[in-house]
Amino acid sequence: MTRSPNFLSRLGEAAVAALFKHWIVRLYTPGELIVAHGESGRDVFFILEGRARVTLFSENGREIFYGDRGPGDIIGEVSAIDGKARSASVVALEATRAARLPAPAFRRLVTDHPDFSWALLEHLSSGIRHMTDRVYEFSTLVVRRRLILELLRRADDRDESTSRVFIDPAPTHFELAASISTHREAVSREMSVLAKGGLIERCGRRLLLCDLTALELLAGDEEEQVFSRREKS
């Protein structure tokens, strides 16, 4: 699937130079918190290398998964804008280099660099659209369709000449469950159905989506038709 440009790639040279001048870079170890839910910090962070996860835990310990962030992505911008406590935690999934930009410098960049401001607006708009789509999915779609949509979102860029694509690394069933607001057992059941139908296949640490066209149909309104056709073949 086509990936959206990351935040830093949208910036002009002047804005990037201003960032380099004011941010502080450090390395986070796997499992280390970059941002903690509820803390009062206002600084903004940029992932330079590695991968981090935006997450939250409910009172009963259930994990709510909001998404992963990779090189070039921005995190912590909401608290820098509205001045309120952090709305989620961000934890390093692997060795991760991240740059911390103090809140006053962030505000100056917004004021002095229109390309930075526009990139921020695009980023926030994308987040609103993403959350709108997820609320719709959680409210109206059965687990199978939510799961397939999540797998399609995670799929790496593909060659247009093939309908096969990998997810690398393969997400765990627990991780997928946290992503689509269900429990691990439901994900395990639906993954088994998709595997038996020849639509997905585990290949070492990767997950192969064997037929993107069929999966896209299953994610839409033609689910029963697709399964019917595959059962008859």
Secondary structure, 3 states (H helix, E strand, C coil): CCCCCCCHHHCCHHHHHHHHHHCEEEEECCCCEEECCCCCCCCEEEEEECCEEEEEECCCCCEEEEEEECCCCEECHHHHHHCCCCCCEEEECCCEEEEEECHHHHHHHHHHCHHHHHHHHHHHHHHHHHHHHHHHHHHHCCHHHHHHHHHHHHCCCCCCCCCCEEECCCCCHHHHHHHCCCCHHHHHHHHHHHHHCCCEEEECCEEEECCHHHHHHHHCCCHHHHHHHHHHC
